[in-house]
């Protein structure tokens, strides 16, 4: 571990600041890409689930409307 610390630039020097800012920039960039991938993958699943739920609700509503029409025809 000491050998690694000796090879890394000191944070108080200009090269150290540039090095660590470069590393932190790319780490934040990679993390943002990962977070975006997770968000979009879950949203597509949620959207497809919501579409299925809405479609099932519409089908149930149509079936209920047909049943009410049949009941109205019988009672008239």
N, C-alpha and C positions, 0 to 999 in steps of 0.2 A: 504494500500500500504506500509505503514511503517513496518507493521508486516512481510510482504514478504521480504522487504529489509533487515530486521534484521536476517532472517533465511538463506538468501543466503550468501555464503562465499565471503569474500573480494577479489577483483581481484588482489591485491598486494601480497596475500599469495600464497604459493605453492598449497594448496588445491583449492583455488579459480581459479588459472590458470588451474589446471587439470580439474576442474569442467566445466569451460567455454569452454575450448578446446574440451572436450568430447561432450558438447551440440552443439557447432558449427560444429564439425565433422559430427554428425548425421543429423544436419539440412542440411548441404551441400550434404550429401549422399542422403537424401530424395529428395532434390530439383533436384539432377542429375537424379534420377530415374524418377521423374515426367517429366522432360524435355525430357528424352529419349523416354518415352511413347508417348508424343505429337509428337515428331519428326518421330517416326516409324509409328504411326497411319496416319499421314498426308502423309508420303511417299508412303504407300501402296495405299492410295486413288489416289495420283498423278500417280503412276505407272499404276494403272488400267485405269485411264483416258487417259494416254499417249498411252497405248496399244490399247484402243478403237479408238483413233484418228488415230494412225498408220494403224490399220486395215481398217478403213473407207477410208483413203487415198489410200491404196492399192487396195481396191475394186473399187474406182472411177478410178484409173489408169487402171485397167483391163477393165472396161467398156469403157473407152476412147480408149484403144487399139483395142477392138473388133469393135467399131464404125469406127475407122480409117481403119481397114481391110475391113469392108463392103464397105466403100466408095471407097477404092482402087479397090476392085473387080468390083464395078459398073462402075467406070471410065475406066477400062481396056478394 
